[in-house]
């Protein structure tokens, strides 16, 4: 990343801005995804609750948070969630930098794999993750739906 961009661990004081970044980054999917993205219903208390059992990185631009990613243990795997970059800062390698740092930390902590979920209609995101080494693990079906709604991808750290 260039010097104007910085990657760091989140702080408690960042949570309101993290919430705003997630909601803004996922806004383009409003009305597109069925079921709707849970990002639409996020609140400060939900984010705090999620981060009680997870960790997060933030990317800043001139000291303003413009991206984030959550990660947490799920069995032998490190599960990646809420990868978000504000639209004005996309296509500059920021998501990849955050993913690379999570991967480094996961390897250091002895995880065997990284996993993440992508909604089925989001073909561009699925292709991106495949390009950087993620492979199909399984389909997931949200409660109340009879057909799969997302794909779970996995990357081996072995």
C-alpha positions in Angstrom: 0.0 0.0 0.0 1.1 3.5 -0.6 2.0 5.7 2.4 -1.3 7.5 2.4 -3.0 4.1 3.2 -2.3 2.4 6.4 -3.4 -1.0 7.7 -3.9 -1.5 11.5 -5.9 -3.4 14.1 -9.2 -1.9 14.9 -9.8 0.0 18.1 -13.0 0.3 20.2 -13.3 3.9 19.1 -13.4 2.8 15.4 -16.6 0.9 15.7 -19.0 3.7 14.6 -16.9 4.3 11.6 -16.6 0.6 10.8 -20.4 0.4 10.9 -20.6 3.3 8.4 -18.0 1.7 6.1 -19.8 -1.7 6.1 -23.2 -0.1 5.4 -21.8 2.1 2.6 -19.7 -0.7 1.0 -22.7 -3.1 1.0 -25.3 -0.5 -0.1 -24.9 -1.5 -3.7 -26.5 -4.9 -2.9 -29.6 -3.4 -1.4 -32.5 -4.8 -3.3 -30.2 -7.2 -5.3 -29.6 -10.0 -2.7 -32.3 -12.3 -1.5 -32.2 -12.7 1.4 -31.0 -9.1 2.0 -27.4 -8.7 3.2 -27.2 -8.6 7.0 -25.1 -5.5 6.5 -28.3 -3.6 6.1 -29.4 -4.4 9.6 -26.1 -3.9 11.4 -26.1 -1.6 14.5 -23.3 -0.5 16.8 -24.4 -3.2 19.3 -24.3 -5.9 16.7 -20.8 -4.9 15.5 -19.6 -4.9 19.2 -21.1 -8.3 19.7 -19.5 -9.7 16.6 -16.1 -8.2 17.5 -16.4 -9.8 21.0 -15.7 -13.1 19.2 -13.6 -11.9 16.3 -10.8 -9.6 15.4 -10.7 -6.9 12.7 -8.3 -4.9 10.6 -9.0 -1.4 9.2 -7.4 0.4 6.3 -7.1 4.1 6.7 -6.6 6.8 4.1 -5.1 10.0 5.5 -6.1 8.6 8.9 -9.8 8.1 7.9 -11.1 4.5 7.9 -12.0 3.5 4.4 -12.0 -0.3 4.7 -12.2 -3.2 7.1 -12.3 -7.0 7.4 -13.4 -9.2 10.3 -11.8 -12.6 11.0 -12.4 -15.3 13.6 -11.8 -18.9 14.5 -14.3 -21.5 13.1 -12.9 -24.9 14.0 -9.6 -25.4 12.3 -10.3 -22.5 9.9 -10.0 -18.7 10.1 -13.4 -17.4 8.8 -13.2 -14.0 7.0 -16.2 -11.8 7.1 -17.4 -8.2 6.2 -14.5 -7.4 3.8 -15.5 -3.8 3.0 -13.8 -1.0 1.0 -15.6 2.3 0.3 -16.4 2.6 -3.4 -14.1 5.6 -4.0 -11.1 3.6 -2.8 -11.7 0.3 -4.7 -9.5 -1.3 -7.3 -6.3 -0.2 -5.6 -5.4 -3.5 -3.9 -6.7 -2.6 -0.5 -8.9 -5.7 -0.1 -6.1 -7.9 -1.2 -3.7 -6.2 1.3 -6.2 -6.8 4.1 -6.7 -10.5 3.0 -3.0 -11.0 2.8 -2.5 -9.7 6.4 -5.3 -12.0 7.7 -3.7 -14.9 5.9 -0.3 -14.1 7.5 -1.9 -13.9 10.9 -3.9 -17.1 10.4 -0.7 -19.0 9.3 1.2 -17.7 12.3 -1.7 -18.8 14.6 -1.7 -22.3 13.2 -4.9 -22.2 11.2 -5.2 -24.9 8.5 -7.5 -22.9 6.1 -9.2 -19.6 5.4 -12.9 -19.7 4.6 -15.4 -17.1 3.5 -18.9 -17.0 2.1 -20.1 -15.2 -1.0 -23.7 -14.8 -2.2 -24.5 -16.8 -5.3 -25.4 -13.7 -7.5 -22.1 -12.1 -6.8 -20.1 -13.8 -9.6 -17.4 -11.0 -9.8 -16.5 -11.5 -6.1 -16.5 -15.3 -6.5 -14.1 -15.0 -9.5 -11.9 -12.6 -7.5 -11.5 -15.1 -4.6 -10.8 -18.0 -7.0 -8.1 -15.9 -8.7 -6.3 -15.5 -5.3 -6.5 -19.2 -4.4 -9.9 -19.9 -2.8 -11.7 -23.0 -3.9 -15.3 -24.3 -3.6 -16.0 -25.9 -0.3 -19.8 -26.1 -0.2 -23.1 -24.4 -0.7 -25.0 -22.7 2.1 -28.8 -22.2 2.3 -30.2 -19.4 4.5 -32.9 -20.4 6.9 -36.3 -20.3 5.2 -34.9 -20.9 1.7 -35.1 -24.2 -0.2 -32.2 -23.5 -2.6 -28.6 -22.5 -1.8 -28.1 -18.7 -1.3 -24.3 -18.6 -1.0 -21.1 -20.4 -1.7 -18.5 -21.1 0.9 -14.9 -20.9 -0.4 -11.7 -22.2 1.3 -8.0 -21.5 0.9 -5.5 -24.0 2.2 -2.7 -22.6 4.3 -0.6 -25.8 4.2 
